[in-house]
């Protein structure tokens, strides 16, 4: 199935678009994974940015702590998450940039009259820093869902279900835009269609967990317009 076929063959009207943050709206993953790699190296697990990306893309700090403690054979400090978050926030305030086409996509969703929300394994502090750096803090205010708000982050469905509940829609009325396997698994578990943003690959990994790959955020408005026409 192509992205256009997915959007025009939906069995329910489209009433909510749920965006991931990192790698979909904000090109923040190189920054956060660099900071994570530096931190883990200091704690005794030598790692570079690419390895941190490969191992942990789309996952949350609770999961990362479990993996790291298993690898090291001892517990990380009790305040490890808080310290790492502070360093990531500081870096994001200086370095975060938008994914090409992402701001245009948000503008297009607004022009269509479609509600949208952001569901992220990032903390609220991180998202405020990222979106503040992009100059769209006011635009996303009241639409943000963090792993901090739910029992389990991605790949559990909790974040997506919380976003749907906040908007008062059912899961089948939602489309999720994700770039990670963990996020796509969460969308599938929530019972939502998922468009998998894959700018640098054919999207096979995303397709393998139920997402339909597309390759440019500039294409997203057209896909959403197609879904709205079909619903009308």
C-alpha positions in Angstrom: 0.0 0.0 0.0 1.2 3.5 -0.8 0.7 6.5 1.5 -1.9 7.9 -0.8 -3.8 4.6 -0.8 -3.7 4.4 3.0 -5.2 7.9 3.3 -7.9 7.5 0.7 -8.9 4.0 1.8 -9.4 4.7 5.5 -12.5 3.2 7.0 -13.1 6.1 9.4 -13.0 9.9 9.0 -9.7 11.6 9.8 -10.2 13.7 13.0 -6.8 13.9 14.5 -3.2 13.9 13.3 -0.6 12.9 16.0 3.0 13.9 15.3 6.1 12.4 16.9 8.5 15.2 17.9 12.1 14.1 17.4 12.9 13.2 13.8 9.5 14.2 12.5 9.1 17.9 13.5 12.5 18.7 15.1 15.8 17.5 13.7 16.9 16.9 17.3 18.0 13.3 17.3 21.7 14.0 16.3 21.9 16.4 19.2 20.2 14.3 21.9 22.0 11.1 20.8 25.4 12.9 20.9 24.7 14.1 24.5 23.5 10.6 25.4 26.6 9.0 23.9 28.9 11.4 25.8 27.1 10.6 29.0 27.2 6.8 28.7 30.9 7.0 27.8 31.5 8.8 31.1 29.5 6.2 32.9 31.7 3.4 31.5 30.0 2.3 28.2 32.1 3.9 25.4 29.7 4.9 22.7 29.5 7.3 19.7 26.5 9.2 18.4 25.8 6.6 15.7 25.7 3.7 18.1 23.4 5.7 20.5 21.1 6.4 17.6 21.0 2.8 16.4 20.4 1.4 19.9 18.0 3.9 21.3 16.1 5.8 18.6 12.5 6.3 19.6 12.9 4.9 23.1 12.6 6.7 26.5 14.9 7.1 29.4 13.2 4.4 31.5 14.1 1.9 28.8 17.5 3.3 28.3 18.3 3.1 32.0 17.3 -0.6 32.0 19.6 -1.4 29.1 22.5 0.6 30.4 22.3 -0.9 33.9 22.2 -4.4 32.4 25.2 -3.7 30.3 27.2 -2.1 33.1 26.1 -4.5 35.8 25.3 -1.8 38.3 22.8 0.9 38.9 23.1 4.4 37.4 22.7 7.3 39.9 19.2 8.0 41.1 19.2 11.4 39.5 20.6 10.2 36.1 17.5 11.0 34.1 17.3 14.5 35.5 21.0 15.3 34.9 20.9 14.0 31.3 17.7 15.9 30.6 19.3 19.1 31.8 22.2 18.6 29.4 19.9 17.8 26.5 17.7 20.8 27.2 20.8 23.1 27.2 22.0 21.7 23.9 18.5 21.9 22.3 18.2 25.6 23.2 21.2 26.2 21.0 21.1 23.6 18.3 17.6 22.3 17.5 16.4 22.9 13.9 13.2 21.9 12.1 12.9 18.9 9.9 12.5 20.3 6.4 8.8 20.7 5.6 7.7 20.1 9.1 6.6 23.7 9.9 4.8 23.8 6.5 3.1 20.6 7.4 1.7 22.0 10.7 0.5 25.1 8.8 -1.2 22.9 6.3 -2.9 20.8 9.0 -4.2 24.0 10.5 -5.4 25.3 7.1 -7.4 22.0 6.7 -9.1 22.6 10.0 -7.6 19.3 11.4 -6.8 19.0 15.1 -3.3 17.8 15.8 -1.2 16.9 18.8 2.4 15.9 19.5 3.2 12.6 21.4 6.9 12.2 22.4 9.2 10.1 24.5 10.9 13.4 25.3 10.2 15.3 28.6 8.2 18.5 28.6 11.3 20.5 29.4 13.0 19.1 26.3 10.0 19.8 24.1 9.8 23.4 25.4 13.4 23.9 24.6 13.1 22.4 21.1 9.9 24.2 20.0 11.1 27.4 21.7 14.3 27.3 19.6 12.1 26.8 16.5 10.0 29.8 17.4 6.7 27.8 17.6 6.3 27.4 21.3 2.9 29.2 21.2 1.7 27.1 18.3 2.3 23.8 20.1 1.1 24.9 23.6 -1.6 22.7 24.9 -1.0 20.0 22.3 2.0 18.3 23.9 2.0 14.8 25.4 5.2 13.5 27.1 6.2 10.1 28.4 6.0 11.8 31.8 2.2 12.0 31.5 1.5 8.3 31.0 2.4 5.0 32.7 4.5 3.8 29.7 6.3 5.6 26.8 6.7 4.2 23.3 6.6 1.5 22.1 3.5 1.1 24.4 0.4 2.8 23.0 -0.2 5.0 26.1 0.9 8.3 24.6 -1.2 7.9 21.4 -4.3 6.9 23.4 -3.8 9.8 25.7 -3.6 12.2 22.7 -6.8 10.7 21.2 -8.6 10.9 24.6 -7.6 14.6 25.0 -9.1 15.4 21.6 -12.2 13.3 22.3 -11.8 11.0 19.3 -11.4 7.3 18.8 -8.2 5.6 17.8 -9.5 4.7 14.3 -10.1 8.4 13.6 -6.4 9.1 14.1 -3.3 9.1 11.9 0.1 9.0 13.5 3.3 10.4 11.9 6.4 8.6 13.1 9.9 8.0 12.1 11.0 5.2 14.5 10.1 1.5 14.8 9.3 2.0 18.5 6.8 4.8 17.7 5.2 2.8 14.8 4.8 -0.2 17.1 3.1 2.1 19.6 0.7 3.5 16.9 -0.1 0.0 15.7 -0.8 -1.2 19.3 -3.1 1.8 19.8 -5.1 0.8 16.7 -4.1 3.8 14.6 -2.9 4.2 11.1 0.7 5.2 10.9 2.6 7.1 8.2 6.3 6.3 8.6 8.6 9.2 7.8 11.7 7.7 6.2 13.8 10.4 4.5 17.0 8.4 4.1 15.8 4.8 3.4 13.1 2.8 1.7 11.3 2.6 5.0 11.4 -1.2 5.1 11.9 -1.3 8.9 8.9 0.9 9.4 6.8 -1.1 7.0 7.7 -4.2 8.9 5.9 -2.9 12.0 2.8 -1.7 10.2 3.6 1.8 9.1 3.3 3.1 5.5 6.5 4.9 4.6 6.7 8.3 2.9 9.9 10.2 2.3 9.4 14.0 2.5 7.4 16.1 5.0 6.5 18.3 2.1 4.4 15.4 0.8 2.3 15.2 4.0 -0.1 18.0 3.4 -1.2 16.4 0.1 -1.8 13.0 1.9 -3.9 14.7 4.5 -5.9 16.6 2.0 -6.6 13.3 0.2 -8.0 11.8 3.4 -10.2 14.9 4.0 -11.6 14.8 0.5 -12.4 11.1 0.9 -14.1 11.8 4.2 -16.2 14.6 2.6 
